[in-house]
Amino acid sequence: MSDSTTVYQVTGMTCGHCESAVTEEISAVAGVTSVKAVAATGQVTVTAAAPLDEEAIRAAVDEAGYELTGRA
């Protein structure tokens, strides 16, 4: 079974520290295998072993202090 990759749009990220905060929170979500956050575009690419619950990702982004606006 192949990994599931989803790109989310996140508002509020402005720097490397923001990327790290978002990456850290999303990485803690069960099933997530990799996270790549890019502040310049506001896009966060999340790879997981199985399709993820978008609400779990939204909660993680919220916990980091940013807002998930949807899929990119």
N, CA, C and O atoms as CSV, one atom per row, in Angstrom:
chain,resi,resn,atom,element,x,y,z
A,1,MET,N,N,0.841,-1.190,0.000
A,1,MET,CA,C,0.000,0.000,0.000
A,1,MET,C,C,0.882,1.247,0.000
A,1,MET,O,O,1.819,1.356,0.791
A,2,SER,N,N,0.577,2.165,-0.878
A,2,SER,CA,C,1.420,3.355,-0.969
A,2,SER,C,C,1.005,4.405,0.045
A,2,SER,O,O,-0.119,4.412,0.545
A,3,ASP,N,N,1.940,5.284,0.329
A,3,ASP,CA,C,1.668,6.361,1.268
A,3,ASP,C,C,0.676,7.347,0.664
A,3,ASP,O,O,0.546,7.456,-0.556
A,4,SER,N,N,-0.004,8.043,1.522
A,4,SER,CA,C,-0.962,9.066,1.123
A,4,SER,C,C,-0.313,10.428,1.361
A,4,SER,O,O,0.143,10.716,2.467
A,5,THR,N,N,-0.273,11.272,0.314
A,5,THR,CA,C,0.324,12.598,0.455
A,5,THR,C,C,-0.737,13.660,0.182
A,5,THR,O,O,-1.439,13.611,-0.828
A,6,THR,N,N,-0.839,14.614,1.095
A,6,THR,CA,C,-1.809,15.694,0.959
A,6,THR,C,C,-1.098,17.015,1.199
A,6,THR,O,O,-0.255,17.125,2.090
A,7,VAL,N,N,-1.443,18.022,0.395
A,7,VAL,CA,C,-0.869,19.352,0.591
A,7,VAL,C,C,-1.960,20.238,1.177
A,7,VAL,O,O,-3.051,20.361,0.621
A,8,TYR,N,N,-1.642,20.849,2.308
A,8,TYR,CA,C,-2.582,21.736,2.990
A,8,TYR,C,C,-2.106,23.176,2.879
A,8,TYR,O,O,-0.909,23.434,2.752
A,9,GLN,N,N,-3.041,24.109,2.928
A,9,GLN,CA,C,-2.716,25.530,2.922
A,9,GLN,C,C,-2.841,26.030,4.355
A,9,GLN,O,O,-3.879,25.858,4.994
A,10,VAL,N,N,-1.769,26.655,4.856
A,10,VAL,CA,C,-1.746,27.147,6.229
A,10,VAL,C,C,-1.414,28.635,6.220
A,10,VAL,O,O,-0.470,29.063,5.556
A,11,THR,N,N,-2.193,29.420,6.960
A,11,THR,CA,C,-1.915,30.855,7.029
A,11,THR,C,C,-1.194,31.184,8.335
A,11,THR,O,O,-1.410,30.541,9.362
A,12,GLY,N,N,-0.340,32.192,8.269
A,12,GLY,CA,C,0.354,32.664,9.463
A,12,GLY,C,C,1.824,32.309,9.542
A,12,GLY,O,O,2.551,32.884,10.352
A,13,MET,N,N,2.281,31.368,8.716
A,13,MET,CA,C,3.703,31.004,8.754
A,13,MET,C,C,4.524,32.082,8.044
A,13,MET,O,O,4.215,32.454,6.912
A,14,THR,N,N,5.574,32.586,8.710
A,14,THR,CA,C,6.383,33.641,8.099
A,14,THR,C,C,7.874,33.327,8.085
A,14,THR,O,O,8.638,34.023,7.416
A,15,CYS,N,N,8.304,32.296,8.806
A,15,CYS,CA,C,9.747,32.056,8.919
A,15,CYS,C,C,10.045,30.584,9.202
A,15,CYS,O,O,9.140,29.756,9.311
A,16,GLY,N,N,11.316,30.288,9.316
A,16,GLY,CA,C,11.753,28.929,9.608
A,16,GLY,C,C,11.238,28.417,10.935
A,16,GLY,O,O,10.948,27.229,11.077
A,17,HIS,N,N,11.120,29.315,11.917
A,17,HIS,CA,C,10.602,28.905,13.223
A,17,HIS,C,C,9.152,28.447,13.080
A,17,HIS,O,O,8.740,27.465,13.698
A,18,CYS,N,N,8.384,29.166,12.261
A,18,CYS,CA,C,6.988,28.806,12.013
A,18,CYS,C,C,6.924,27.414,11.379
A,18,CYS,O,O,6.124,26.568,11.778
A,19,GLU,N,N,7.787,27.200,10.383
A,19,GLU,CA,C,7.827,25.899,9.705
A,19,GLU,C,C,8.103,24.787,10.709
A,19,GLU,O,O,7.476,23.729,10.665
A,20,SER,N,N,9.046,25.033,11.614
A,20,SER,CA,C,9.416,24.030,12.615
A,20,SER,C,C,8.258,23.730,13.555
A,20,SER,O,O,8.002,22.573,13.886
A,21,ALA,N,N,7.558,24.780,13.986
A,21,ALA,CA,C,6.445,24.606,14.914
A,21,ALA,C,C,5.345,23.765,14.275
A,21,ALA,O,O,4.823,22.839,14.896
A,22,VAL,N,N,4.999,24.092,13.034
A,22,VAL,CA,C,3.952,23.356,12.323
A,22,VAL,C,C,4.392,21.917,12.071
A,22,VAL,O,O,3.620,20.979,12.270
A,23,THR,N,N,5.632,21.752,11.636
A,23,THR,CA,C,6.168,20.410,11.367
A,23,THR,C,C,6.128,19.541,12.620
A,23,THR,O,O,5.735,18.375,12.568
A,24,GLU,N,N,6.538,20.121,13.743
A,24,GLU,CA,C,6.578,19.378,15.004
A,24,GLU,C,C,5.191,18.907,15.428
A,24,GLU,O,O,5.017,17.749,15.808
A,25,GLU,N,N,4.213,19.789,15.366
A,25,GLU,CA,C,2.854,19.431,15.784
A,25,GLU,C,C,2.236,18.382,14.853
A,25,GLU,O,O,1.640,17.411,15.320
A,26,ILE,N,N,2.379,18.579,13.535
A,26,ILE,CA,C,1.777,17.632,12.596
A,26,ILE,C,C,2.479,16.277,12.663
A,26,ILE,O,O,1.844,15.236,12.493
A,27,SER,N,N,3.791,16.293,12.912
A,27,SER,CA,C,4.542,15.037,13.007
A,27,SER,C,C,4.041,14.158,14.150
A,27,SER,O,O,4.208,12.938,14.126
A,28,ALA,N,N,3.421,14.793,15.157
A,28,ALA,CA,C,2.917,14.055,16.313
A,28,ALA,C,C,1.591,13.339,16.030
A,28,ALA,O,O,1.156,12.504,16.824
A,29,VAL,N,N,0.951,13.662,14.903
A,29,VAL,CA,C,-0.317,13.018,14.552
A,29,VAL,C,C,-0.046,11.562,14.151
A,29,VAL,O,O,0.866,11.284,13.371
A,30,ALA,N,N,-0.834,10.654,14.685
A,30,ALA,CA,C,-0.650,9.229,14.408
A,30,ALA,C,C,-0.706,8.936,12.912
A,30,ALA,O,O,-1.609,9.394,12.212
A,31,GLY,N,N,0.275,8.165,12.430
A,31,GLY,CA,C,0.296,7.761,11.031
A,31,GLY,C,C,1.123,8.643,10.117
A,31,GLY,O,O,1.458,8.242,9.002
A,32,VAL,N,N,1.458,9.852,10.581
A,32,VAL,CA,C,2.224,10.783,9.735
A,32,VAL,C,C,3.675,10.303,9.625
A,32,VAL,O,O,4.322,10.021,10.633
A,33,THR,N,N,4.176,10.214,8.385
A,33,THR,CA,C,5.551,9.758,8.174
A,33,THR,C,C,6.496,10.887,7.795
A,33,THR,O,O,7.695,10.799,8.058
A,34,SER,N,N,5.967,11.963,7.172
A,34,SER,CA,C,6.827,13.109,6.886
A,34,SER,C,C,5.999,14.364,6.706
A,34,SER,O,O,4.842,14.315,6.288
A,35,VAL,N,N,6.621,15.502,7.034
A,35,VAL,CA,C,5.967,16.805,6.932
A,35,VAL,C,C,6.964,17.780,6.327
A,35,VAL,O,O,8.115,17.841,6.761
A,36,LYS,N,N,6.529,18.546,5.326
A,36,LYS,CA,C,7.391,19.579,4.759
A,36,LYS,C,C,6.582,20.867,4.709
A,36,LYS,O,O,5.655,21.002,3.911
A,37,ALA,N,N,6.947,21.817,5.579
A,37,ALA,CA,C,6.252,23.102,5.633
A,37,ALA,C,C,7.094,24.157,4.931
A,37,ALA,O,O,8.304,24.234,5.145
A,38,VAL,N,N,6.454,24.973,4.090
A,38,VAL,CA,C,7.152,26.040,3.381
A,38,VAL,C,C,6.447,27.363,3.688
A,38,VAL,O,O,5.344,27.616,3.203
A,39,ALA,N,N,7.099,28.204,4.503
A,39,ALA,CA,C,6.494,29.469,4.917
A,39,ALA,C,C,6.200,30.383,3.732
A,39,ALA,O,O,5.179,31.071,3.718
A,40,ALA,N,N,7.083,30.396,2.744
A,40,ALA,CA,C,6.929,31.300,1.597
A,40,ALA,C,C,5.623,31.077,0.841
A,40,ALA,O,O,5.028,32.029,0.336
A,41,THR,N,N,5.174,29.824,0.760
A,41,THR,CA,C,3.945,29.520,0.025
A,41,THR,C,C,2.784,29.223,0.957
A,41,THR,O,O,1.627,29.236,0.536
A,42,GLY,N,N,3.089,28.953,2.237
A,42,GLY,CA,C,2.051,28.591,3.187
A,42,GLY,C,C,1.578,27.167,3.007
A,42,GLY,O,O,0.560,26.762,3.567
A,43,GLN,N,N,2.326,26.407,2.218
A,43,GLN,CA,C,1.903,25.036,1.956
A,43,GLN,C,C,2.641,24.034,2.844
A,43,GLN,O,O,3.845,24.139,3.076
A,44,VAL,N,N,1.877,23.069,3.325
A,44,VAL,CA,C,2.439,22.016,4.164
A,44,VAL,C,C,2.096,20.686,3.510
A,44,VAL,O,O,0.925,20.333,3.370
A,45,THR,N,N,3.132,19.954,3.112
A,45,THR,CA,C,2.941,18.655,2.484
A,45,THR,C,C,3.071,17.587,3.557
A,45,THR,O,O,4.103,17.481,4.219
A,46,VAL,N,N,2.021,16.800,3.723
A,46,VAL,CA,C,2.002,15.778,4.760
A,46,VAL,C,C,1.888,14.404,4.108
A,46,VAL,O,O,0.980,14.154,3.315
A,47,THR,N,N,2.817,13.522,4.453
A,47,THR,CA,C,2.786,12.156,3.952
A,47,THR,C,C,2.475,11.241,5.128
A,47,THR,O,O,3.031,11.395,6.215
A,48,ALA,N,N,1.585,10.294,4.898
A,48,ALA,CA,C,1.184,9.386,5.962
A,48,ALA,C,C,0.991,7.986,5.412
A,48,ALA,O,O,0.827,7.792,4.207
A,49,ALA,N,N,1.012,7.017,6.309
A,49,ALA,CA,C,0.868,5.620,5.917
A,49,ALA,C,C,-0.540,5.339,5.390
A,49,ALA,O,O,-0.745,4.414,4.604
A,50,ALA,N,N,-1.496,6.138,5.828
A,50,ALA,CA,C,-2.890,5.977,5.396
A,50,ALA,C,C,-3.523,7.352,5.305
A,50,ALA,O,O,-3.005,8.308,5.883
A,51,PRO,N,N,-4.644,7.470,4.584
A,51,PRO,CA,C,-5.303,8.777,4.494
A,51,PRO,C,C,-5.577,9.332,5.893
A,51,PRO,O,O,-5.991,8.600,6.792
A,52,LEU,N,N,-5.342,10.624,6.060
A,52,LEU,CA,C,-5.486,11.246,7.368
A,52,LEU,C,C,-6.831,11.922,7.565
A,52,LEU,O,O,-7.520,12.285,6.612
A,53,ASP,N,N,-7.176,12.076,8.821
A,53,ASP,CA,C,-8.360,12.828,9.188
A,53,ASP,C,C,-7.965,14.301,9.146
A,53,ASP,O,O,-7.112,14.738,9.919
A,54,GLU,N,N,-8.581,15.063,8.251
A,54,GLU,CA,C,-8.208,16.470,8.103
A,54,GLU,C,C,-8.386,17.235,9.413
A,54,GLU,O,O,-7.649,18.183,9.683
A,55,GLU,N,N,-9.356,16.831,10.223
A,55,GLU,CA,C,-9.569,17.517,11.506
A,55,GLU,C,C,-8.382,17.329,12.451
A,55,GLU,O,O,-8.065,18.221,13.237
A,56,ALA,N,N,-7.733,16.179,12.375
A,56,ALA,CA,C,-6.553,15.930,13.221
A,56,ALA,C,C,-5.418,16.854,12.802
A,56,ALA,O,O,-4.690,17.373,13.648
A,57,ILE,N,N,-5.266,17.061,11.489
A,57,ILE,CA,C,-4.231,17.957,10.975
A,57,ILE,C,C,-4.583,19.400,11.352
A,57,ILE,O,O,-3.717,20.174,11.758
A,58,ARG,N,N,-5.864,19.747,11.211
A,58,ARG,CA,C,-6.322,21.095,11.560
A,58,ARG,C,C,-6.028,21.387,13.040
A,58,ARG,O,O,-5.572,22.478,13.383
A,59,ALA,N,N,-6.292,20.409,13.907
A,59,ALA,CA,C,-6.052,20.576,15.345
A,59,ALA,C,C,-4.564,20.767,15.631
A,59,ALA,O,O,-4.192,21.574,16.482
A,60,ALA,N,N,-3.718,20.027,14.923
A,60,ALA,CA,C,-2.269,20.132,15.119
A,60,ALA,C,C,-1.769,21.508,14.680
A,60,ALA,O,O,-0.946,22.119,15.363
A,61,VAL,N,N,-2.263,21.994,13.546
A,61,VAL,CA,C,-1.868,23.310,13.043
A,61,VAL,C,C,-2.339,24.395,14.018
A,61,VAL,O,O,-1.618,25.353,14.297
A,62,ASP,N,N,-3.556,24.225,14.527
A,62,ASP,CA,C,-4.125,25.162,15.492
A,62,ASP,C,C,-3.278,25.191,16.769
A,62,ASP,O,O,-3.027,26.253,17.339
A,63,GLU,N,N,-2.848,24.012,17.201
A,63,GLU,CA,C,-2.011,23.878,18.392
A,63,GLU,C,C,-0.690,24.634,18.214
A,63,GLU,O,O,-0.147,25.198,19.164
A,64,ALA,N,N,-0.191,24.633,16.986
A,64,ALA,CA,C,1.072,25.320,16.686
A,64,ALA,C,C,0.874,26.838,16.593
A,64,ALA,O,O,1.842,27.598,16.565
A,65,GLY,N,N,-0.398,27.267,16.545
A,65,GLY,CA,C,-0.688,28.697,16.507
A,65,GLY,C,C,-0.964,29.253,15.118
A,65,GLY,O,O,-0.860,30.459,14.895
A,66,TYR,N,N,-1.313,28.380,14.191
A,66,TYR,CA,C,-1.579,28.802,12.811
A,66,TYR,C,C,-2.944,28.298,12.392
A,66,TYR,O,O,-3.619,27.604,13.153
A,67,GLU,N,N,-3.352,28.649,11.173
A,67,GLU,CA,C,-4.669,28.262,10.718
A,67,GLU,C,C,-4.605,27.461,9.422
A,67,GLU,O,O,-4.012,27.888,8.432
A,68,LEU,N,N,-5.230,26.292,9.457
A,68,LEU,CA,C,-5.343,25.463,8.256
A,68,LEU,C,C,-6.545,25.989,7.480
A,68,LEU,O,O,-7.666,25.963,7.987
A,69,THR,N,N,-6.325,26.466,6.259
A,69,THR,CA,C,-7.427,27.020,5.494
A,69,THR,C,C,-8.010,26.019,4.505
A,69,THR,O,O,-9.028,26.292,3.869
A,70,GLY,N,N,-7.374,24.873,4.374
A,70,GLY,CA,C,-7.897,23.843,3.475
A,70,GLY,C,C,-6.785,23.137,2.738
A,70,GLY,O,O,-5.609,23.245,3.085
A,71,ARG,N,N,-7.190,22.404,1.703
A,71,ARG,CA,C,-6.185,21.717,0.894
A,71,ARG,C,C,-5.708,22.648,-0.189
A,71,ARG,O,O,-6.476,23.445,-0.729
A,72,ALA,N,N,-4.434,22.541,-0.503
A,72,ALA,CA,C,-3.846,23.446,-1.502
A,72,ALA,C,C,-4.199,22.986,-2.902
A,72,ALA,O,O,-3.797,23.618,-3.879
